Amino acid sequence: MWQAISSMDNCLIPLNYRKNRHAIHKRNLIQIAKTVYSSTVLDVTFLKRMNSNQQSK
């Protein structure tokens, strides 16, 4: 999580500071966001499954 925050800080560096580096940071942020999103979705579906299993007993 801290890695994502530091990447955001790096994106706030003025744009004229090497555009290609900015693009790399943006790509990394998108990758982190996808990973966080997919793991959250997995957690939610897992919790829902656990709840339905408990109710059926």
Beta strands, then each sheet from edge to edge (+ up, - down):
end
